[in-house]
């Protein structure tokens, strides 16, 4: 089993390593055995993470130490 927090951390690490959205989708998102809705949500998170990184705001939306993260 996995948590969405751990998947978001994987996405953030991939963004930090310079992965493209397509690479993140292939390596992480589409490889998960989850609903299409959750895959779509993770894809949107990846897209947002890339946008934040490109704008210089590279910080994740939710950090694991933040009690509000899901």
N, C-alpha and C positions, 0 to 999 in steps of 0.2 A: 504494500500500500504506500501511497505517497501523499504528501500534503501540498496544497496549492502554494503555500509559502516556499516550500523547497523547490517547486517548479519555477516560481518567480525568481528565486535566487539563481537557478540555472540560466534563466533568460537574461538576468542582469549580468551574469558572468560572461555569457556569450556576447552580449552587447559590448561589454568592456574589452573583449578579445577582438572586436571588430567584425563580428558576424553580420551578415545581411539578414533582412527579414525572411527571405527565402531559405537561407541556411538554418535560421532558428526554427522556421516552420518544419523543415525536413528533419532536422536533428532532434528536436525536442517536442514540438506541439503535435505533429501528425503521428508521432511514434507512440503516443499515449493511448491506452485503451479506456477512453472516457467518452462521455456524450459529446455530440457535435456542439452543443451549447457551451460546454466547458472548453472545448478546443477553440471555439470562437472567442471566448473571453480571454484565454491565454494568448491568442494571436493579437487581440487588441492591446493586451498588456505589453507584448513584445513591440508592437508598433509604437506605442506610447513611450516605451523605454528608449527606442531608437531616436524618436523625436526629441526626447529630453537630452539625450547624449549629444545629438547634433546641434542643439541650441545652447549647449554648455551647462545644462542643468542636470547632468548625468546621474543625479540621485534617484534611487527607486522611490516609487509612490509610497509603499509600505515597507517598513523595515521590521525584521523579526522581533526586535525588542519593543516595538510599538504595540501596546495592548489592543489597539484597534484593528490590527491586520487580521485577515481571514486566512 
